[in-house]
Amino acid sequence: MVKRKMIYEGKAKQIFSTDQDDQVIVHFKDDATAFNGQKKGQITGKGKINNKISNFFFELLEEKGIKTHLIKELNERDSMVKKVDIILVEVVMRNIVAGSLSKRIGIEEGVVLDKPVLEYYYKDDNLGDPLINNFHIEVLELATGSDLEKINEMAFKINKILKEFLDKREIDLVDFKLEFGYTGDGEIVLADEISPDTCRFWDSNTKEKLDKDRFRRDLGDVESAYKEMLKRIIGKGEL
Ligand code: TMP
């Protein structure tokens, strides 16, 4: 399959067209940004690790009945995926208080929530991805009420599957962000990525942060945290 031309460049990935209208290639970069692009940097080897981890999780989810955009991994940094119309809602699922939730509700990081909390953010960089609710989503026509129900159901199921998998590897799944899209035939599938860029992972014993918060908060050892997550997930820390 040939990469034709770049049709989109995001902060961490590039999207290329292919000779198939309904398929695109995702290329994972080492670039990292935070705070809506205000902080910029590189995490050496991140692209390869995120491609591998995300594909691993998407395959695990597919096995458990969650439809995803993934078709196949092509090489260390590239994957073939179904071309989708991304729904402009970022779905965040939280099991433990951290990050913006801690600030918003005034509860310290680390408090375990009695049940998972689902949030929606409007995917719009110019607005800084504001928190929105189901009424905003319907009024803005980002998704219908019934599509949102499907998305919620998928998000809770994904949380359960990932949490169960990571618990066994002594990782706390603190929170994570999901994106969904419509395929050509109108099916809702999980898209984007699930990686240390888009999740908070804490070592269950030491509570050490093993995700992009190390970059966001200048905690150091960013590369080794990504490698450690790769090791916990696929069993080896090198590719
Ligand atoms: P938050 O606490 O900053 O709102 O982040 C919640 C989760 O969403 C966390 O796992 C990191 C992830 N996330 C992204 O993937 N992209 C983003 O732009 C932001 C702000 C958070």
Boltz pocket constraint, residues with backbone or C-beta under 6 A from the ligand:
constraints:
  - pocket:
      binder: B
      contacts: [[A, 92], [A, 98], [A, 99], [A, 100], [A, 101], [A, 129], [A, 175], [A, 176], [A, 177], [A, 197], [A, 198], [A, 199], [A, 200]]
      max_distance: 6.0
